[in-house]
Amino acid sequence: MNHKLVRVLALLVVAAPFTLAFAQNDGGVTAGLIAFAAALAIGISAIATAWAMAAIGTAGVGALVERPAAFGQILIYLVIPETIIIFGFVIAFLLNGQVG
């Protein structure tokens, strides 16, 4: 198994009890799990966005060196993965509305 994946899974296992500790008194375990789900929505979407931006940015720089006129097209390709993190924030805010 990939060492990075093992580290991420270990971090999730370690972080889960802390979300329960910050749960509201009246919500109990459910509020903590909803907060953990909101954190996962933002965290996983941020990792996915960074991964996509790295791949697209690297290819975009290579294409820009060969064809400088394609700057606008490459810029649009770089903006498209940002929607992933926006969707993560929307889901986190929707889940956060259920906690309170």
N, C-alpha and C positions, 0 to 999 in steps of 0.2 A: 504494500500500500504506500502511496505517496506520503512523504514525511510532512509536507505542508498540510495535507488533508487531515492527517493525524493530529497535528497541532491545533488546527481550527476546531476539530471535534472535541479535543481536550479542553479548549477554551470555552466551548459551549457548555460542556458538562460542569466545569468549574463555575461559570457565570450563572447558571440556572438557579442555584439556591439564593444568590444575592438579589435576584429579581423578586423572589418570594419575600425576602426580608424588607424590601421597600414597598410592599403591597399595602394598600390601605387597610385599616382595621376592619371596616365593615365589609370589604370585598373579599378578604381572605385569600385563599390560594388562587381563585379564579382571576382576581385583579392582577396578581403577580404573573400569572401565565399570559394574560393579555398584554401586559407590559413587556414580557419577554418576546412575545410574538411581534410586537411593534418594533422592538430592537432588532429582531431578526429581519424584519421587512426592510428596514433601512440598511442594516449591515450587509446583507446578502446582495441587495440591489446596488450598493456602493461598490462592492467587490466586483460584481458583474460589469458595472459601468467602467471601472478602472481597467479591467481586463480587455474590454472591447476598445476603449480609447487607446490603450497601449498598442494593440494590433493595428488599428486603423491609423493612428498617428505615425507609426513606423512606416507603414506602406505609403501614407500620404506624403511624408518627407521625401521618400524615394521617388514618387511620381512627380513631386513638385520640382525636384532637381532636373528631371528629364523634360518636363513640360510645365513651365511657369504659368502658362495661361489657364491651367486647371485649378487655380487657387480657390475660386468660388465653389467649385464642385467638391473639392477636398474639405473645405470648411463645412459644407452641408453634411458631408459624411461624418465629420467629427461631432457635429451637434446632435445627430440622430441618437446615439447611445445615451445622451443626457436624459432622454425621456424615461429610461429605465429607473433612474434614481428619483425622478419626479413621481413616477408611479409608486415607488417605495415609500416616499414621504406621504403621499395621499393615503395609502393603505395604513401607514402608522398613525396618521391623524384620525382616520376613521376608527381604528382600534382604540386609540387614546380617548376618544369620545365615549366609549363603552366603559372605561375604567371608572370615571367620576360619576 
